[in-house]
Amino acid sequence: MRIIISPAKQMRVDTDSFACKELPVFMDRTEVLMKWIQSLSYEEQKKLWVCNDKIARQNAERFAHMDLHKNLTPALLAYDGIQYTYMAPAVFEDGQYDYVQEHLRILSGFYGVVRP
C-alpha cells in the first residue's frame, strides 16, 4: 500500500533531526526547473506560485541561494502543513520512520515523486 500526499506551500529547514537517505528520482529535471525559476523575475515567480507575498518572498530567497545537493532537509520534515504537523515526524519512535519511508510518497511539482 502507498500513501500519497501533496507538499505544503510553506517549508522549513531541518538538517539535524534526520539525515537524507536519497535524492529525488528526477533530480536532473529538478535542476532544469530550478534554473528556469531562477531566471524569472520576482513578480513572475509569485504569479507562478499563486501565493501571498510572504511565501513568495521566502521562496524567491530560497531559489536565489538554492543548492540541491547541500544542507538537505528530509521531505517529511521540510514541509510545514497540517498533514505534516499531525504526523509529527520529529517525534517518531522506532520503526515509524522506516514505515513511512516504505509506504509514503509526496507528489511535488518541483521534485516529482519524493520519499520522506
ABEGO torsion letter per residue (X at the ends): XBBBBBBBABBBBBAAABBBABBBAAAAAAAAAAAAAAABBAAAAAAAAGBBAAAAAAAAAAAAABBAABGBBBAAAABBBAAAAAAGAAABBBGAAAAAAAABBBBBAAAEBBBX
